[in-house]
Amino acid sequence: MAIGINGGNGSGRRRFHGTSALAEINVTPFVDVVLVLLVIFMMTAHVMEFGFEVDVPKTKAVKESAKELPVINITRDGETYLNDKPVNINELSAIMKSRYRGQAAYLRADKGATWEPIANVMATLGDAGIQVNAVTKPEDFAEKRGR
């Protein structure tokens, strides 16, 4: 790529001798860096998403320091339990308001349960203004434990 001065006939005085400078950017190092970062991200994404498994030490059970979380369990047959005690769905919102003031509830349902009791619990707690969080298990959790 040469630029001619004064009509390009060579009679003008040239500022630079030889070839002119190229104004192109070499993208090869940029592509190399991006690919290395992609490989690093792909290798560490699994660790960032699931974290490390830590086997915590066992201690004596202390009820005073442990916070009891409201977990609503629904069995395959549609029976409703608050933590480990059976509960009537009509009394659930009153119990939640009195015992767990403003705390979010955790809904744990069997995967074989019908949708109706799950929807009823969610609607009852939603009408009472209580946030409901569904408890799930990651797909590869069972694979890690060795089915």
C-alpha positions as CSV (number, residue, x, y, z in Angstrom):
1,M,0.0,0.0,0.0
2,A,1.9,3.0,-1.2
3,I,0.8,6.6,-1.3
4,G,2.0,8.8,-4.1
5,I,2.8,12.5,-3.4
6,N,2.5,15.2,-6.1
7,G,0.6,13.1,-8.5
8,G,2.7,10.0,-7.9
9,N,5.3,10.8,-10.6
10,G,8.2,10.6,-8.1
11,S,9.3,14.2,-8.7
12,G,8.2,15.4,-5.3
13,R,10.3,15.2,-2.2
14,R,9.6,12.1,-0.2
15,R,9.4,12.3,3.6
16,F,9.9,8.6,4.2
17,H,12.3,6.4,2.2
18,G,11.3,2.9,1.5
19,T,7.9,1.4,2.2
20,S,5.1,3.1,4.1
21,A,4.0,2.0,7.5
22,L,1.1,-0.5,7.7
23,A,-1.9,0.5,9.8
24,E,-3.3,-2.9,10.5
25,I,-3.7,-4.5,13.9
26,N,-2.5,-8.0,14.5
27,V,-5.4,-9.8,16.2
28,T,-3.6,-13.2,16.7
29,P,-2.4,-12.4,20.2
30,F,-5.9,-11.1,21.1
31,V,-7.5,-14.3,19.9
32,D,-4.9,-16.4,21.8
33,V,-5.7,-14.6,25.1
34,V,-9.4,-14.9,24.6
35,L,-9.2,-18.6,24.0
36,V,-7.0,-19.1,27.1
37,L,-9.5,-17.2,29.2
38,L,-12.4,-19.3,27.7
39,V,-10.6,-22.5,28.6
40,I,-10.0,-21.2,32.2
41,F,-13.6,-20.2,32.5
42,M,-14.9,-23.6,31.3
43,M,-12.7,-25.4,33.8
44,T,-13.6,-23.3,36.8
45,A,-17.3,-22.7,36.1
46,H,-18.3,-26.1,37.6
47,V,-16.5,-25.2,40.9
48,M,-18.0,-21.8,41.0
49,E,-21.6,-23.1,40.6
50,F,-21.6,-26.0,43.0
51,G,-18.8,-25.1,45.4
52,F,-16.7,-27.6,47.3
53,E,-18.0,-30.4,49.4
54,V,-17.0,-29.9,53.0
55,D,-17.4,-32.6,55.6
56,V,-18.2,-30.4,58.7
57,P,-17.3,-31.7,62.2
58,K,-20.1,-33.0,64.4
59,T,-21.0,-31.1,67.6
60,K,-23.5,-31.6,70.4
61,A,-26.9,-30.5,69.4
62,V,-27.7,-27.1,70.9
63,K,-31.4,-26.1,70.5
64,E,-30.8,-22.5,71.9
65,S,-28.4,-21.5,69.2
66,A,-30.0,-23.3,66.3
67,K,-32.7,-21.4,64.4
68,E,-35.6,-23.5,63.4
69,L,-36.6,-23.0,59.8
70,P,-40.2,-23.4,58.7
71,V,-40.1,-26.3,56.3
72,I,-43.4,-27.5,54.9
73,N,-43.2,-31.1,53.6
74,I,-45.7,-32.7,51.2
75,T,-45.5,-36.5,50.9
76,R,-46.3,-38.5,47.8
77,D,-49.8,-39.1,49.2
78,G,-50.5,-35.4,49.6
79,E,-50.1,-35.2,53.4
80,T,-48.8,-31.9,54.7
81,Y,-46.3,-31.6,57.6
82,L,-44.8,-28.5,59.2
83,N,-41.2,-29.6,59.9
84,D,-42.0,-33.1,61.4
85,K,-45.5,-32.5,62.7
86,P,-48.7,-33.1,60.6
87,V,-50.6,-29.8,60.0
88,N,-54.0,-28.9,58.5
89,I,-53.6,-26.7,55.5
90,N,-56.4,-24.4,56.8
91,E,-54.4,-23.7,60.0
92,L,-51.1,-23.4,58.2
93,S,-51.1,-19.6,57.7
94,A,-52.1,-18.9,61.3
95,I,-49.3,-21.2,62.6
96,M,-46.8,-19.6,60.3
97,K,-47.7,-16.1,61.4
98,S,-47.7,-16.9,65.1
99,R,-44.6,-19.1,65.3
100,Y,-42.4,-17.8,62.4
101,R,-43.1,-14.0,62.3
102,G,-42.4,-12.8,58.8
103,Q,-40.0,-15.6,58.0
104,A,-40.0,-17.2,54.5
105,A,-41.3,-20.8,54.3
106,Y,-39.5,-23.6,52.6
107,L,-41.7,-26.0,50.6
108,R,-40.3,-29.5,50.1
109,A,-42.6,-31.8,48.1
110,D,-42.1,-35.3,46.9
111,K,-41.5,-35.4,43.1
112,G,-44.3,-38.0,42.8
113,A,-46.9,-35.8,44.6
114,T,-49.8,-34.4,42.7
115,W,-49.7,-30.7,41.9
116,E,-53.0,-29.9,43.8
117,P,-51.6,-30.0,47.4
118,I,-48.5,-28.1,46.4
119,A,-50.6,-25.4,44.7
120,N,-52.9,-25.2,47.7
121,V,-50.0,-24.7,50.2
122,M,-48.4,-22.0,47.9
123,A,-51.8,-20.2,47.5
124,T,-52.5,-20.3,51.3
125,L,-49.2,-18.9,52.2
126,G,-49.2,-16.4,49.4
127,D,-52.6,-15.1,50.6
128,A,-51.1,-14.7,54.1
129,G,-48.2,-12.7,52.7
130,I,-45.6,-15.3,53.4
131,Q,-42.8,-15.9,50.9
132,V,-42.5,-19.5,49.7
133,N,-39.2,-21.0,48.6
134,A,-39.1,-24.4,46.9
135,V,-36.5,-26.8,48.0
136,T,-34.9,-28.8,45.2
137,K,-31.9,-31.0,44.7
138,P,-29.3,-30.5,41.9
139,E,-29.4,-33.3,39.2
140,D,-25.8,-34.4,39.8
141,F,-26.2,-34.6,43.6
142,A,-27.4,-38.2,43.4
143,E,-24.6,-39.1,41.0
144,K,-22.0,-37.7,43.5
145,R,-23.4,-39.8,46.3
146,G,-23.4,-42.9,44.1
147,R,-27.0,-43.9,43.6
